[in-house]
Amino acid sequence: MLKMVDRLRKNYGDIVRLEGIPGRRRCVFLFDPNDCEKVYRTEGPWPSRISMETIKLYREQRHDVYKGESGLVSSQGEEWHRFRSKVNQHLMQPRTILPHIGPINEVATDFIERIRSFRNSESLEMPASFNNEMNKWALESMCVIAFDHRIGCLEPNMKTDSEPQLLINNVHSMFDLMYKLEILPSLWKLYNTQNLRKFFQVLDNLTRITGKYVDQAKQRLAEKPMENIGDRSMLERLISVDEHTTTVMIMDMLTAGVDTTSNTATGALYHIATNSNVQEKLREEAINVLPNKTSPVTLDVLNNIPYLKAVLKESLRLMPIAVGNLRTTNTDIVIRGYRIPKGDDLIMCHSLMSKDSKYFPDPEKFLPERWLKDSAGTTHSAKNAHPFAYMPFGFGPRTCIGRRFAQLEMETLLIKIIRNFRLEWNRGKLKLRSGFINTVESPFQIKMIDI
């Protein structure tokens, strides 16, 4: 996908129409942030993003579980707005993360010990299977938030047929099949293709496993005394509103919050390992907020790590999780003199804009300093960039609802790793696979040396 959109821009310019793909609506690619801003500013309170139609079809057919509810990933219009309104305050408010800081810190602490036991005793490199360990960390972190409960992803010698590993495997398969069904030419809208049948089997597995965990969480919650609402976890807040909404929202979180978070954290570790000056600055910050290697991450720590936050922003600029943001036009819109009719897909290709020298000088360099307040006025300051060039979490009403939790998980893990290890990478340039989302393809055999 990344290579394709880059070729489209080089061959045809900043606005490209692509049509004639069987089973796909006409699509317009936008490569100029001014055009993207116009789309976002005029999309109204109910932005449409008609994607993941296969998931919508699945949930319609599994009415016994979903009861006609498509959730956030595939609903549109008033249905989407109604669902988002129910869950927004329980996931987007800053205070929502407070009850989860301690549990997320515990997961990261266990993962540090997992790293020490997992790496090669001589080379201190991680094994080729470390990508899967990053997935386990991301899943365990998400489950602590979604279920208020550990599910055992970081247990030693976890069986290949265990439910946590099956959950990870099925999430991978889900994204792979979504790319084949939703992006590549496919005839699934005309008949029940083999890939669609495989996809439904994968979703059945995910529904069964997550449904089991949701039921267990509800039972634990029923036996727990009610606390002040200000101290309630996300799960407690959601269930107080609507149990069915809670179930659908948690299924959305588990399917969307594992590969995305693990690959983003992996990309950040790679950039830290390959930029020694960045790593040293980051370690100074880590030692300042975590006096000891075992010091816990607290709210105060999270509020005092500006350089780490800048590192994550810069890593997402260079290694975004997706090609860009999708919108489906609700009305006719005119861009650069072209009338784009209602019902066309627009793809805002922020992955290319964020690496354009017009907006980010020396775009291939990893410079977290771009994002610091004291960089204002300097050549590389991100403040000089167009605000709609870099958009890792989306914009407007459909901005990523799990952003705060993803940042909590990644910031906690990264600051603890830097406080405990010196990172080295000796395996050449990290390779990515660009599909429905961008994933790390190289075996992540990073070297972690105790300090």
ChimeraX attribute file (.defattr): number of C-alpha atoms within 10 A of each C-alpha:
attribute: neighborCount
match mode: 1-to-1
recipient: residues
	/A:1	16
	/A:2	17
	/A:3	9
	/A:4	9
	/A:5	19
	/A:6	14
	/A:7	12
	/A:8	17
	/A:9	17
	/A:10	9
	/A:11	10
	/A:12	10
	/A:13	13
	/A:14	16
	/A:15	17
	/A:16	18
	/A:17	15
	/A:18	13
	/A:19	11
	/A:20	9
	/A:21	13
	/A:22	11
	/A:23	16
	/A:24	18
	/A:25	15
	/A:26	16
	/A:27	21
	/A:28	20
	/A:29	22
	/A:30	25
	/A:31	26
	/A:32	19
	/A:33	23
	/A:34	14
	/A:35	18
	/A:36	21
	/A:37	16
	/A:38	14
	/A:39	21
	/A:40	17
	/A:41	11
	/A:42	13
	/A:43	18
	/A:44	12
	/A:45	12
	/A:46	17
	/A:47	22
	/A:48	21
	/A:49	21
	/A:50	19
	/A:51	19
	/A:52	16
	/A:53	16
	/A:54	19
	/A:55	20
	/A:56	19
	/A:57	13
	/A:58	17
	/A:59	21
	/A:60	16
	/A:61	14
	/A:62	15
	/A:63	11
	/A:64	9
	/A:65	16
	/A:66	18
	/A:67	13
	/A:68	13
	/A:69	19
	/A:70	22
	/A:71	24
	/A:72	20
	/A:73	18
	/A:74	20
	/A:75	23
	/A:76	20
	/A:77	13
	/A:78	12
	/A:79	15
	/A:80	20
	/A:81	18
	/A:82	15
	/A:83	19
	/A:84	18
	/A:85	10
	/A:86	14
	/A:87	20
	/A:88	15
	/A:89	16
	/A:90	21
	/A:91	20
	/A:92	17
	/A:93	10
	/A:94	11
	/A:95	15
	/A:96	20
	/A:97	22
	/A:98	16
	/A:99	16
	/A:100	21
	/A:101	20
	/A:102	15
	/A:103	16
	/A:104	26
	/A:105	21
	/A:106	17
	/A:107	21
	/A:108	26
	/A:109	20
	/A:110	14
	/A:111	24
	/A:112	18
	/A:113	11
	/A:114	16
	/A:115	17
	/A:116	16
	/A:117	12
	/A:118	18
	/A:119	19
	/A:120	15
	/A:121	10
	/A:122	6
	/A:123	10
	/A:124	19
	/A:125	22
	/A:126	22
	/A:127	16
	/A:128	13
	/A:129	12
	/A:130	19
	/A:131	19
	/A:132	17
	/A:133	21
	/A:134	21
	/A:135	23
	/A:136	24
	/A:137	24
	/A:138	28
	/A:139	28
	/A:140	24
	/A:141	31
	/A:142	24
	/A:143	26
	/A:144	18
	/A:145	24
	/A:146	25
	/A:147	23
	/A:148	20
	/A:149	17
	/A:150	17
	/A:151	16
	/A:152	16
	/A:153	24
	/A:154	20
	/A:155	12
	/A:156	10
	/A:157	7
	/A:158	13
	/A:159	11
	/A:160	10
	/A:161	10
	/A:162	11
	/A:163	18
	/A:164	22
	/A:165	19
	/A:166	17
	/A:167	24
	/A:168	22
	/A:169	17
	/A:170	20
	/A:171	22
	/A:172	18
	/A:173	16
	/A:174	22
	/A:175	19
	/A:176	15
	/A:177	22
	/A:178	23
	/A:179	18
	/A:180	16
	/A:181	23
	/A:182	18
	/A:183	17
	/A:184	16
	/A:185	13
	/A:186	18
	/A:187	15
	/A:188	16
	/A:189	14
	/A:190	8
	/A:191	9
	/A:192	10
	/A:193	14
	/A:194	9
	/A:195	16
	/A:196	21
	/A:197	12
	/A:198	14
	/A:199	23
	/A:200	20
	/A:201	14
	/A:202	21
	/A:203	20
	/A:204	15
	/A:205	17
	/A:206	23
	/A:207	20
	/A:208	14
	/A:209	16
	/A:210	23
	/A:211	17
	/A:212	11
	/A:213	19
	/A:214	22
	/A:215	13
	/A:216	14
	/A:217	17
	/A:218	18
	/A:219	11
	/A:220	13
	/A:221	16
	/A:222	11
	/A:223	8
	/A:224	9
	/A:225	7
	/A:226	11
	/A:227	10
	/A:228	7
	/A:229	10
	/A:230	11
	/A:231	14
	/A:232	18
	/A:233	22
	/A:234	22
	/A:235	24
	/A:236	22
	/A:237	19
	/A:238	23
	/A:239	15
	/A:240	10
	/A:241	13
	/A:242	12
	/A:243	14
	/A:244	14
	/A:245	18
	/A:246	23
	/A:247	25
	/A:248	22
	/A:249	21
	/A:250	23
	/A:251	20
	/A:252	15
	/A:253	19
	/A:254	20
	/A:255	22
	/A:256	15
	/A:257	21
	/A:258	25
	/A:259	26
	/A:260	19
	/A:261	25
	/A:262	25
	/A:263	24
	/A:264	22
	/A:265	24
	/A:266	22
	/A:267	24
	/A:268	23
	/A:269	23
	/A:270	20
	/A:271	24
	/A:272	25
	/A:273	21
	/A:274	18
	/A:275	16
	/A:276	14
	/A:277	11
	/A:278	19
	/A:279	21
	/A:280	14
	/A:281	12
	/A:282	22
	/A:283	23
	/A:284	14
	/A:285	19
	/A:286	25
	/A:287	17
	/A:288	14
	/A:289	21
	/A:290	19
	/A:291	11
	/A:292	12
	/A:293	16
	/A:294	12
	/A:295	14
	/A:296	19
	/A:297	22
	/A:298	15
	/A:299	13
	/A:300	9
	/A:301	16
	/A:302	18
	/A:303	10
	/A:304	14
	/A:305	17
	/A:306	15
	/A:307	20
	/A:308	24
	/A:309	19
	/A:310	18
	/A:311	26
	/A:312	23
	/A:313	20
	/A:314	23
	/A:315	23
	/A:316	22
	/A:317	24
	/A:318	19
	/A:319	23
	/A:320	26
	/A:321	23
	/A:322	21
	/A:323	23
	/A:324	24
	/A:325	19
	/A:326	19
	/A:327	22
	/A:328	23
	/A:329	21
	/A:330	19
	/A:331	13
	/A:332	12
	/A:333	17
	/A:334	13
	/A:335	15
	/A:336	8
	/A:337	7
	/A:338	9
	/A:339	10
	/A:340	19
	/A:341	15
	/A:342	12
	/A:343	17
	/A:344	21
	/A:345	25
	/A:346	23
	/A:347	21
	/A:348	28
	/A:349	27
	/A:350	26
	/A:351	26
	/A:352	21
	/A:353	24
	/A:354	26
	/A:355	20
	/A:356	17
	/A:357	12
	/A:358	14
	/A:359	21
	/A:360	24
	/A:361	17
	/A:362	14
	/A:363	17
	/A:364	12
	/A:365	12
	/A:366	18
	/A:367	18
	/A:368	22
	/A:369	19
	/A:370	24
	/A:371	21
	/A:372	16
	/A:373	13
	/A:374	10
	/A:375	15
	/A:376	15
	/A:377	11
	/A:378	12
	/A:379	13
	/A:380	20
	/A:381	21
	/A:382	23
	/A:383	18
	/A:384	16
	/A:385	19
	/A:386	17
	/A:387	13
	/A:388	20
	/A:389	26
	/A:390	25
	/A:391	21
	/A:392	22
	/A:393	18
	/A:394	18
	/A:395	14
	/A:396	14
	/A:397	16
	/A:398	18
	/A:399	14
	/A:400	14
	/A:401	20
	/A:402	15
	/A:403	16
	/A:404	16
	/A:405	23
	/A:406	21
	/A:407	17
	/A:408	19
	/A:409	24
	/A:410	23
	/A:411	21
	/A:412	22
	/A:413	23
	/A:414	21
	/A:415	23
	/A:416	24
	/A:417	23
	/A:418	25
	/A:419	24
	/A:420	20
	/A:421	17
	/A:422	18
	/A:423	23
	/A:424	22
	/A:425	20
	/A:426	11
	/A:427	12
	/A:428	8
	/A:429	10
	/A:430	14
	/A:431	12
	/A:432	15
	/A:433	13
	/A:434	18
	/A:435	20
	/A:436	21
	/A:437	19
	/A:438	20
	/A:439	23
	/A:440	19
	/A:441	13
	/A:442	15
	/A:443	16
	/A:444	25
	/A:445	21
	/A:446	22
	/A:447	20
	/A:448	23
	/A:449	15
	/A:450	12
	/A:451	9
